[in-house]
Amino acid sequence: MIEAVGRAMAHGSRPAIVTPTGTSTYRDLIDASTRVATMLLRGREDLDGARVAFLTTAGDEYVTAHWGIWRAGGIAVPLATSHPVPELERVVRDCHPEVVLHDEAFGARAEQVATSCGVSTTDVRDAAGHDAGALPDVAAERRAMIVYTSGTTGSPKGVVTTHANYRAQVRTLIDAWEITATDRTLLVLPLHHVHGIVNVLGCALWAGAAVNVRVPFDAGETWRRMSSGEVTVLMAVPTIYRKLITAWESMDTAVRRRASEACRAMRLFVSGSAALPVTVMAQWREITGHTLLERYGTTETGMVLSNPLQGGRRAGYVGTPLPGVEVRLVDDEGSDVDEGNSGQLLVRGDAVFLEYWNRPAETAAASVNGWYRTGDVATLEHGAYRIMGRESTDIIKSGGYKISALEIEEVLREHASIVECAVVGVPDDEWGERVCVAVECVRGALVDAGELREWCRDRLAPYKIPRSVTVTTLPRNAMGKVTKPQVTALFIGHRP
């Protein structure tokens, strides 16, 4: 996304990054990233695709490190500040960076990782103090970034995207969600995933908007920022919205009212990276007047499907393909499925990644005839898509049926005593897999297996559940803490 840096020059003195310690303008970011890039080059004309990892706090130093790597012709590898040293070492050994950039907060950890892996380190502040020099021209077709993800298998691997890929990802969201320079985006997400890197930070800086950085996420601080009127856009995951709802419920009545009124004046709330529970969507709409805009995407593709900015948004649906994105649903033999039937989701378009780093076999296996295999199962119903879950984890194959764990979870959340639940499949000689449910109860409540069996009988009948289901209840004590799990057998008996 080297073009984003060029666009930033036009925004000049506009505020770009706002943190509790100060504000950096677009000109500040350009100047600092020029110096970082010059330092990385060390007299060379071009890094020619050398990897540069960086471990920094979210904020201006993150952006100057990232942009500096790009402007020097390198491939940026953002490291997760939340990951332990062994996991960081695994990433560094896999991508073999030339250097690890870091800020003061993560200097000790970066030094430990770099020493173990035999690479050097540089403090971003020192790099930003370097004299500015000439920088190379970087073509859009060149590799831009490696983001580590499990993808369609359980083994984390580096997803390589080009500058052109990221340009396509950003521009389609700016157009679809009408992001402009007048927006003030609140960043609460980590910056080693596409959600934070592209959807939040990348889109805002491309458009010339200001990014109010409050990472790591804190529910009270997020409400204070939204209540202040300083932000117009929030993009987050369902867990964050659930925590915001819980925090709102604990506020005094007058504070609740002011918080809700401030949110009604905001422009857009987006949810993604996990399935949005229907209950969370309903509660958020009641509190703020906004219907969360749910979307779907992957690290390999950027955003693929989105509910509309203008128009109705349906709970449980992730909308339609974004501009420039093509999708297909196919069966196990690769044939297109009819509307209403589930199928494997395939994606094609300019935003789709280039390769998995140093994994040609897995790169080849991830695509079929030019279509990327997401590993997710979906259906097209009434003109919009629903995600049933990942083929490898969320689709339970039992008694010859493919059962969506996500759909069952939505049903169970309707029970008055259930706060949250998780549905998984475990091996079973008779059914292939049994459906197992872990249930977290509301404070002081217990779920009786017999009562839950009767409650579930009609509600779960459409999902072809085998008659024997294991339920683990996680009751809360008087202090609201989850106590020791209780395991019971639930016999639903849907099929003879």
Secondary structure in CASP SS format (residue, H / E / C, confidence):
PFRMAT SS
TARGET T0000
AUTHOR 0000-0000-0000
METHOD secondary structure of the structure
MODEL  1
M C 1.00
I H 1.00
E H 1.00
A H 1.00
V H 1.00
G H 1.00
R H 1.00
A H 1.00
M H 1.00
A H 1.00
H H 1.00
G C 1.00
S C 1.00
R C 1.00
P E 1.00
A E 1.00
I E 1.00
V E 1.00
T E 1.00
P C 1.00
T C 1.00
G E 1.00
T E 1.00
S E 1.00
T E 1.00
Y H 1.00
R H 1.00
D H 1.00
L H 1.00
I H 1.00
D H 1.00
A H 1.00
S H 1.00
T H 1.00
R H 1.00
V H 1.00
A H 1.00
T H 1.00
M H 1.00
L H 1.00
L H 1.00
R C 1.00
G C 1.00
R C 1.00
E C 1.00
D C 1.00
L C 1.00
D C 1.00
G C 1.00
A C 1.00
R E 1.00
V E 1.00
A E 1.00
F E 1.00
L E 1.00
T C 1.00
T C 1.00
A C 1.00
G C 1.00
D H 1.00
E H 1.00
Y H 1.00
V H 1.00
T H 1.00
A H 1.00
H H 1.00
W H 1.00
G H 1.00
I H 1.00
W H 1.00
R H 1.00
A C 1.00
G C 1.00
G C 1.00
I E 1.00
A E 1.00
V E 1.00
P E 1.00
L C 1.00
A C 1.00
T C 1.00
S C 1.00
H C 1.00
P C 1.00
V H 1.00
P H 1.00
E H 1.00
L H 1.00
E H 1.00
R H 1.00
V H 1.00
V H 1.00
R H 1.00
D H 1.00
C H 1.00
H C 1.00
P C 1.00
E C 1.00
V E 1.00
V E 1.00
L E 1.00
H E 1.00
D C 1.00
E C 1.00
A C 1.00
F C 1.00
G H 1.00
A H 1.00
R H 1.00
A H 1.00
E H 1.00
Q H 1.00
V H 1.00
A H 1.00
T H 1.00
S H 1.00
C H 1.00
G C 1.00
V C 1.00
S E 1.00
T E 1.00
T E 1.00
D E 1.00
V H 1.00
R H 1.00
D H 1.00
A H 1.00
A H 1.00
G C 1.00
H C 1.00
D C 1.00
A C 1.00
G C 1.00
A C 1.00
L C 1.00
P C 1.00
D C 1.00
V C 1.00
A C 1.00
A C 1.00
E C 1.00
R C 1.00
R E 1.00
A E 1.00
M E 1.00
I E 1.00
V E 1.00
Y E 1.00
T E 1.00
S C 1.00
G C 1.00
T C 1.00
T C 1.00
G C 1.00
S C 1.00
P C 1.00
K E 1.00
G E 1.00
V E 1.00
V E 1.00
T E 1.00
T E 1.00
H H 1.00
A H 1.00
N H 1.00
Y H 1.00
R H 1.00
A H 1.00
Q H 1.00
V H 1.00
R H 1.00
T H 1.00
L H 1.00
I H 1.00
D H 1.00
A H 1.00
W H 1.00
E C 1.00
I C 1.00
T C 1.00
A C 1.00
T C 1.00
D C 1.00
R E 1.00
T E 1.00
L E 1.00
L E 1.00
V C 1.00
L C 1.00
P C 1.00
L C 1.00
H C 1.00
H C 1.00
V H 1.00
H H 1.00
G H 1.00
I H 1.00
V H 1.00
N H 1.00
V H 1.00
L H 1.00
G H 1.00
C H 1.00
A H 1.00
L H 1.00
W H 1.00
A H 1.00
G C 1.00
A C 1.00
A E 1.00
V E 1.00
N E 1.00
V E 1.00
R C 1.00
V C 1.00
P C 1.00
F C 1.00
D C 1.00
A H 1.00
G H 1.00
E H 1.00
T H 1.00
W H 1.00
R H 1.00
R H 1.00
M H 1.00
S H 1.00
S C 1.00
G C 1.00
E C 1.00
V C 1.00
T C 1.00
V E 1.00
L E 1.00
M E 1.00
A E 1.00
V C 1.00
P H 1.00
T H 1.00
I H 1.00
Y H 1.00
R H 1.00
K H 1.00
L H 1.00
I H 1.00
T H 1.00
A H 1.00
W H 1.00
E H 1.00
S C 1.00
M C 1.00
D C 1.00
T H 1.00
A H 1.00
V H 1.00
R H 1.00
R H 1.00
R H 1.00
A H 1.00
S H 1.00
E H 1.00
A H 1.00
C H 1.00
R H 1.00
A C 1.00
M C 1.00
R C 1.00
L E 1.00
F E 1.00
V E 1.00
S E 1.00
G C 1.00
S C 1.00
A C 1.00
A C 1.00
L C 1.00
P C 1.00
V H 1.00
T H 1.00
V H 1.00
M H 1.00
A H 1.00
Q H 1.00
W H 1.00
R H 1.00
E H 1.00
I H 1.00
T H 1.00
G C 1.00
H C 1.00
T C 1.00
L C 1.00
L E 1.00
E E 1.00
R E 1.00
Y E 1.00
G E 1.00
T E 1.00
T C 1.00
E C 1.00
T C 1.00
G E 1.00
M E 1.00
V E 1.00
L E 1.00
S E 1.00
N C 1.00
P C 1.00
L C 1.00
Q C 1.00
G C 1.00
G C 1.00
R C 1.00
R C 1.00
A C 1.00
G C 1.00
Y C 1.00
V C 1.00
G E 1.00
T E 1.00
P E 1.00
L C 1.00
P C 1.00
G C 1.00
V E 1.00
E E 1.00
V E 1.00
R E 1.00
L E 1.00
V E 1.00
D C 1.00
D C 1.00
E C 1.00
G C 1.00
S C 1.00
D E 1.00
V C 1.00
D C 1.00
E C 1.00
G C 1.00
N C 1.00
S E 1.00
G E 1.00
Q E 1.00
L E 1.00
L E 1.00
V E 1.00
R E 1.00
G E 1.00
D C 1.00
A C 1.00
V C 1.00
F C 1.00
L C 1.00
E E 1.00
Y E 1.00
W C 1.00
N C 1.00
R C 1.00
P H 1.00
A H 1.00
E H 1.00
T H 1.00
A H 1.00
A H 1.00
A C 1.00
S E 1.00
V E 1.00
N C 1.00
G C 1.00
W E 1.00
Y E 1.00
R E 1.00
T E 1.00
G E 1.00
D E 1.00
V E 1.00
A E 1.00
T E 1.00
L E 1.00
E E 1.00
H C 1.00
G C 1.00
A E 1.00
Y E 1.00
R E 1.00
I E 1.00
M E 1.00
G E 1.00
R E 1.00
E C 1.00
S C 1.00
T C 1.00
D C 1.00
I E 1.00
I E 1.00
K E 1.00
S E 1.00
G C 1.00
G C 1.00
Y E 1.00
K E 1.00
I E 1.00
S E 1.00
A H 1.00
L H 1.00
E H 1.00
I H 1.00
E H 1.00
E H 1.00
V H 1.00
L H 1.00
R C 1.00
E C 1.00
H C 1.00
A C 1.00
S C 1.00
I E 1.00
V E 1.00
E E 1.00
C E 1.00
A E 1.00
V E 1.00
V E 1.00
G E 1.00
V E 1.00
P E 1.00
D E 1.00
D C 1.00
E C 1.00
W C 1.00
G E 1.00
E E 1.00
R E 1.00
V E 1.00
C E 1.00
V E 1.00
A E 1.00
V E 1.00
E E 1.00
C E 1.00
V E 1.00
R E 1.00
G C 1.00
A C 1.00
L C 1.00
V C 1.00
D C 1.00
A H 1.00
G H 1.00
E H 1.00
L H 1.00
R H 1.00
E H 1.00
W H 1.00
C H 1.00
R H 1.00
D H 1.00
R H 1.00
L C 1.00
A H 1.00
P H 1.00
Y H 1.00
K C 1.00
I C 1.00
P C 1.00
R C 1.00
S E 1.00
V E 1.00
T E 1.00
V E 1.00
T E 1.00
T E 1.00
L E 1.00
P E 1.00
R E 1.00
N C 1.00
A C 1.00
M C 1.00
G C 1.00
K C 1.00
V E 1.00
T C 1.00
K C 1.00
P C 1.00
Q E 1.00
V E 1.00
T E 1.00
A E 1.00
L E 1.00
F E 1.00
I C 1.00
G C 1.00
H C 1.00
R C 1.00
P C 1.00
END
